[in-house]
Amino acid sequence: MTNIKAVIFDMDGVLIDSEMCYLQYDLAFARTKNPSVTIDQLYGMVGASKEDAWMVFAQAVGNGQTWQELRDEYRASVDVFSQMDYRAIFRPEAAEVLKLLKDRGYLLALASSTQMDIITRVLRENQITRYFDPIVSGSQFKQSKPNPEIYNYTAAQLKVSPGQCLVIEDSTLGITAAYRAGMTIAALIDDRFGFDRSLAHMEIHSLREIPGLLGIASCPSPEDKP
């Protein structure tokens, strides 16, 4: 992939292993409305925009409330973000991979469906803000992933063509968005949520594999270090 100039990272499920944590809170609330809701009915929330995620939630609950009503009630009763320890679910290899890519001259960007204040907090608490320019939130657009607009916008901000971008994604929606934008996709494997990775160009088990995809020395795993 000698033509790649920029690497664009998703956040949830890629830099932080947050998705199951969020879903456990969602499931607990859903069962106050409908005790028969199962967690797999909520998997469609993963990687989705706010509206799309809560439409999945409303369909799973099926109690006649709109997605807006359910979201507002949830936010009034459950303060998930204040309870999250984003350092505990940060993938420790992410920092070393980001530093290596930056040192090798790659442009780095973050493109996440998550709201900007949470993105900012995650990056700040894990001390990786400096690696990304730009930082893009799905809330900046009318439609986030799987709409490719977030990735088209990010490429424009980086001043590179979509074909010069490698995207690191995990979810079906994120992979679809990057594919529609005409970018190269490395899918981080996560088999818990039944994601469809068929549109990705390659699959990786760890972020440490990213440098190798670009033809530079891979980051050693902790067990490989002397």
RODREN-508769 format. One record per residue (C-alpha): residue number from 1; x, y, z. Coordinates in Angstrom, 1 decimal. Example, Ala and Ser with C-alpha at 12.3 -4.5 7.8 and 13.67 -1.06 7.14 Angstrom:
<rs>
R pos     px     py     pz
R   1   12.3   -4.5    7.8
R   2   13.7   -1.1    7.1
</rs>
This chain:
<rs>
R pos     px     py     pz
R   1    0.0    0.0    0.0
R   2    2.6    2.5   -1.1
R   3    0.0    5.0   -2.1
R   4   -1.4    5.4    1.5
R   5   -0.7    8.8    3.0
R   6   -3.2    8.9    5.8
R   7   -4.7    6.6    8.4
R   8   -8.1    7.3    9.7
R   9   -9.2    5.6   12.9
R  10  -12.7    4.9   14.3
R  11  -12.8    5.2   18.0
R  12  -15.4    2.9   19.7
R  13  -14.4   -0.7   19.2
R  14  -11.0    0.4   17.7
R  15   -9.1    2.6   20.1
R  16  -11.3    1.8   23.1
R  17  -13.2   -1.5   23.8
R  18  -16.4    0.4   24.8
R  19  -19.2   -1.2   22.8
R  20  -20.1   -4.0   25.2
R  21  -19.9   -1.7   28.1
R  22  -22.4    0.7   26.6
R  23  -24.7   -2.1   25.6
R  24  -24.9   -3.5   29.1
R  25  -26.3   -0.1   30.3
R  26  -28.6    0.0   27.3
R  27  -29.9   -3.5   28.0
R  28  -30.5   -2.8   31.7
R  29  -32.7    0.2   30.7
R  30  -34.4   -1.7   27.9
R  31  -35.5   -4.4   30.3
R  32  -37.2   -1.9   32.5
R  33  -39.5   -1.3   29.6
R  34  -39.6   -4.9   28.2
R  35  -38.1   -7.7   30.3
R  36  -37.8  -10.0   27.2
R  37  -35.3   -7.8   25.4
R  38  -32.1   -9.6   24.6
R  39  -28.7   -8.1   24.1
R  40  -28.4   -9.3   20.5
R  41  -31.5   -7.2   19.6
R  42  -29.4   -4.2   20.5
R  43  -26.3   -5.1   18.5
R  44  -27.6   -2.8   15.7
R  45  -26.9    0.2   18.0
R  46  -23.1   -0.5   17.8
R  47  -21.4    2.0   15.5
R  48  -24.6    3.8   14.6
R  49  -25.5    7.4   14.7
R  50  -27.6    8.7   17.7
R  51  -30.9    8.5   15.8
R  52  -30.2    5.2   14.1
R  53  -29.1    3.6   17.4
R  54  -32.1    4.7   19.3
R  55  -34.4    3.6   16.5
R  56  -32.9    0.1   17.0
R  57  -33.5    0.4   20.7
R  58  -37.2    1.5   20.2
R  59  -37.8   -1.4   17.9
R  60  -36.3   -3.9   20.4
R  61  -38.4   -2.5   23.3
R  62  -41.6   -2.2   21.2
R  63  -43.6   -0.4   23.9
R  64  -45.0    2.4   21.7
R  65  -42.6    5.1   22.8
R  66  -40.7    6.9   20.1
R  67  -36.9    6.7   20.0
R  68  -36.7   10.3   21.1
R  69  -38.8    9.6   24.2
R  70  -36.8    6.6   25.1
R  71  -33.5    8.4   24.6
R  72  -34.6   11.4   26.7
R  73  -35.8    9.2   29.5
R  74  -32.5    7.2   29.4
R  75  -30.4   10.3   29.6
R  76  -32.5   11.6   32.5
R  77  -32.1    8.5   34.5
R  78  -28.7    7.0   33.4
R  79  -25.4    8.9   33.3
R  80  -23.3    6.4   31.5
R  81  -20.5    8.6   30.3
R  82  -19.7    9.9   33.8
R  83  -19.3    6.3   35.0
R  84  -17.1    5.1   32.2
R  85  -13.4    4.6   32.9
R  86  -12.0    5.3   29.4
R  87   -8.4    4.5   30.5
R  88   -9.5    1.0   31.6
R  89  -10.9    0.1   28.2
R  90   -8.3    1.8   26.1
R  91   -6.3   -0.6   23.9
R  92   -2.8   -0.1   25.3
R  93   -1.1   -0.9   21.9
R  94   -2.9    2.1   20.3
R  95   -0.5    4.8   21.7
R  96    2.6    3.0   20.4
R  97    1.1    2.4   17.0
R  98   -0.1    6.1   16.7
R  99    3.4    7.3   17.7
R 100    5.1    5.0   15.1
R 101    2.8    6.1   12.3
R 102    3.2    9.8   13.1
R 103    7.0    9.4   13.3
R 104    6.9    7.8    9.9
R 105    5.1   10.8    8.4
R 106    1.6    9.4    8.1
R 107   -1.3   11.8    8.5
R 108   -3.6   10.6   11.2
R 109   -7.3   11.4   11.7
R 110  -10.1   10.3   14.0
R 111  -13.6    9.8   12.5
R 112  -16.2    8.6   15.0
R 113  -20.0    8.6   15.2
R 114  -19.7    9.5   18.9
R 115  -20.4   13.1   20.1
R 116  -17.5   15.4   20.2
R 117  -17.4   16.0   23.9
R 118  -16.9   12.2   24.5
R 119  -14.3   12.0   21.8
R 120  -12.4   14.8   23.4
R 121  -12.6   13.2   26.8
R 122  -11.4    9.8   25.5
R 123   -8.4   11.3   23.7
R 124   -7.5   13.6   26.6
R 125   -7.7   10.9   29.3
R 126   -5.6    8.5   27.2
R 127   -3.1   11.3   26.2
R 128   -3.4   10.7   22.4
R 129   -5.0   14.0   21.3
R 130   -1.8   15.2   19.7
R 131   -1.7   12.5   17.2
R 132   -4.9   13.4   15.4
R 133   -5.6   16.3   13.0
R 134   -8.5   16.4   12.2
R 135  -10.8   15.0   14.8
R 136  -14.3   14.5   13.3
R 137  -17.6   13.6   15.0
R 138  -20.7   12.1   13.3
R 139  -22.7   14.8   15.0
R 140  -21.3   17.3   12.6
R 141  -23.4   15.7    9.8
R 142  -27.1   15.1    9.1
R 143  -26.3   11.4    8.6
R 144  -23.3    9.5   10.0
R 145  -22.1    6.1    9.2
R 146  -22.9    4.2    6.9
R 147  -23.2    7.4    5.0
R 148  -19.7    8.1    3.6
R 149  -19.9   11.9    4.3
R 150  -17.9   11.7    7.5
R 151  -15.0   10.0    5.6
R 152  -15.2   12.2    2.5
R 153  -15.1   15.2    4.8
R 154  -12.1   13.8    6.8
R 155  -10.1   13.2    3.6
R 156  -10.8   16.7    2.4
R 157   -9.6   18.1    5.8
R 158   -6.4   16.0    5.4
R 159   -6.0   17.3    1.8
R 160   -5.7   13.7    0.4
R 161   -7.8   11.7   -2.0
R 162  -10.0    8.8   -0.6
R 163   -7.7    6.4   -2.4
R 164   -4.8    7.6   -0.2
R 165   -6.6    6.7    3.0
R 166   -6.4    3.6    5.1
R 167   -9.4    3.3    7.5
R 168   -9.4    1.2   10.7
R 169  -12.9    0.1   11.5
R 170  -14.7   -2.7   13.3
R 171  -18.5   -2.3   12.7
R 172  -20.6   -3.1    9.6
R 173  -21.8    0.5    9.4
R 174  -18.3    2.0    9.7
R 175  -16.8   -0.4    7.1
R 176  -19.7    0.4    4.8
R 177  -19.2    4.1    5.1
R 178  -15.4    3.8    4.4
R 179  -16.1    1.5    1.4
R 180  -18.6    4.0   -0.1
R 181  -16.0    6.7    0.3
R 182  -13.6    4.7   -1.8
R 183  -11.0    4.1    0.9
R 184   -8.9    1.1    1.8
R 185  -10.3   -0.7    4.9
R 186   -8.6   -2.8    7.5
R 187  -11.3   -4.3    9.8
R 188  -10.4   -5.0   13.4
R 189  -11.9   -8.4   14.1
R 190  -14.6   -8.5   16.8
R 191  -16.9  -11.5   16.5
R 192  -19.1  -10.6   19.5
R 193  -21.6   -8.5   17.5
R 194  -22.0  -10.3   14.2
R 195  -20.4   -7.6   12.2
R 196  -20.3   -8.1    8.4
R 197  -16.7   -7.4    7.4
R 198  -17.1   -8.5    3.8
R 199  -16.5   -5.0    2.3
R 200  -13.2   -4.6    4.1
R 201  -10.0   -5.2    2.1
R 202   -8.2   -7.0    4.9
R 203   -8.8   -8.1    8.5
R 204   -6.5   -7.6   11.5
R 205   -6.6   -9.1   15.0
R 206   -4.6   -6.2   16.7
R 207   -3.8   -2.6   16.0
R 208   -0.1   -3.7   16.1
R 209   -0.6   -5.2   12.6
R 210   -1.2   -1.8   11.1
R 211    2.4   -0.8   10.6
R 212    3.1   -4.1    8.8
R 213    0.2   -3.3    6.4
R 214    2.1   -0.2    5.4
R 215    5.4   -1.9    5.0
R 216    7.0   -0.7    8.1
R 217    8.2   -2.7   11.1
R 218    5.3   -3.9   13.2
R 219    5.1   -2.9   16.9
R 220    6.2   -5.8   19.1
R 221    3.7   -7.3   21.4
R 222    4.5   -7.2   25.2
R 223    5.5  -10.8   25.3
R 224    8.0  -10.3   22.4
R 225    9.9   -7.5   24.2
R 226   13.1   -8.4   26.0
</rs>
